[in-house]
Amino acid sequence: MAVYDDQLFTGTFNWSYMLRDVGETLAELLLDVLEIPVPEDSDFEEFEGLFEILTCFYGADLFRFPSSDDRAIPESVGGVCNYTNYGVRKMVSVMPSFSAWQTR
């Protein structure tokens, strides 16, 4: 979180882009534990639609609170231009009309 121009900026942690790999791994483990045979060439294509829906949520979010009475305004909901950014860590003002965000 950081205050700039009397407004509070806050970033989120978002690991949704990693969910695909985690989901496939968990499905493989579950099938293995339940001793359900899986064809060798299976790559869980039946879940592709679900994974595609999740892509709109990839990346950390950055919100701005104009005042303590106002709701948050989304400044970025896609990783601050890079969906693999899963968290906003530091925010630094480098000039009056431009702010830089360190993401991870």
C-alpha positions in Angstrom: 0.0 0.0 0.0 1.1 3.5 -0.7 -0.4 7.0 -0.5 0.0 9.3 -3.5 -1.8 12.6 -4.1 -3.9 12.0 -0.9 -5.2 8.7 -2.4 -4.5 5.2 -1.1 -3.2 2.7 -3.6 -3.3 -1.0 -2.7 -2.2 -4.1 -4.6 -3.4 -7.7 -4.3 -1.8 -11.1 -4.4 -3.2 -13.2 -7.2 -1.8 -16.6 -8.2 -4.7 -17.6 -10.6 -2.3 -18.1 -13.6 -0.6 -20.9 -11.6 -4.0 -22.6 -11.0 -3.9 -24.5 -14.3 -0.7 -26.4 -13.4 -1.8 -27.0 -9.8 -5.2 -28.2 -11.0 -3.7 -30.7 -13.5 -1.3 -32.0 -10.8 -4.0 -32.4 -8.2 -6.2 -34.2 -10.7 -3.4 -36.6 -11.7 -2.7 -37.3 -8.0 -6.4 -37.8 -7.2 -6.8 -40.2 -10.1 -3.7 -42.1 -9.0 -4.8 -42.4 -5.4 -8.2 -43.6 -6.5 -6.5 -46.0 -8.9 -8.5 -44.7 -11.9 -6.6 -45.4 -15.1 -5.8 -42.4 -17.3 -4.8 -42.8 -20.9 -1.1 -42.0 -21.5 -2.0 -39.2 -24.0 -4.5 -37.4 -21.7 -3.7 -33.8 -21.1 -7.0 -32.9 -19.4 -8.5 -31.3 -22.5 -12.0 -31.5 -21.0 -11.0 -28.8 -18.6 -9.7 -26.4 -21.2 -12.9 -24.3 -21.1 -12.5 -23.8 -17.4 -8.9 -22.8 -17.7 -9.8 -20.3 -20.5 -12.4 -18.6 -18.2 -9.7 -18.2 -15.6 -7.4 -16.2 -17.9 -9.5 -13.1 -17.5 -8.5 -13.1 -13.8 -4.7 -13.6 -14.3 -2.4 -11.1 -12.6 -2.4 -9.0 -9.5 -4.8 -6.1 -9.2 -4.1 -2.5 -8.3 -6.8 -0.4 -6.7 -7.1 3.3 -5.8 -9.2 4.7 -2.9 -9.8 8.4 -3.6 -10.9 8.9 0.0 -11.9 6.9 3.0 -15.5 7.4 2.1 -15.2 6.1 -1.5 -15.1 2.7 -2.9 -11.9 1.3 -4.5 -11.4 2.1 -8.2 -9.5 -0.5 -10.2 -6.4 0.9 -11.8 -5.3 -2.5 -13.2 -6.8 -5.9 -13.0 -4.4 -7.7 -15.2 -1.0 -7.7 -13.4 -0.2 -4.1 -14.3 0.3 -5.0 -18.0 1.8 -8.4 -17.2 -0.5 -11.3 -16.2 2.3 -13.3 -14.7 2.8 -10.6 -12.0 1.1 -12.2 -9.0 1.6 -9.4 -6.5 2.2 -5.6 -6.3 5.0 -5.1 -3.8 6.2 -1.5 -3.9 4.8 1.6 -5.4 7.1 4.5 -6.2 6.2 7.9 -7.6 8.9 8.9 -10.1 7.3 12.1 -11.5 4.0 13.9 -11.0 2.1 12.3 -13.8 3.7 8.8 -13.7 3.9 6.2 -11.1 5.9 3.0 -11.2 4.9 -0.3 -9.5 7.2 -3.1 -8.6 5.5 -6.3 -9.2 6.3 -9.9 -8.8 
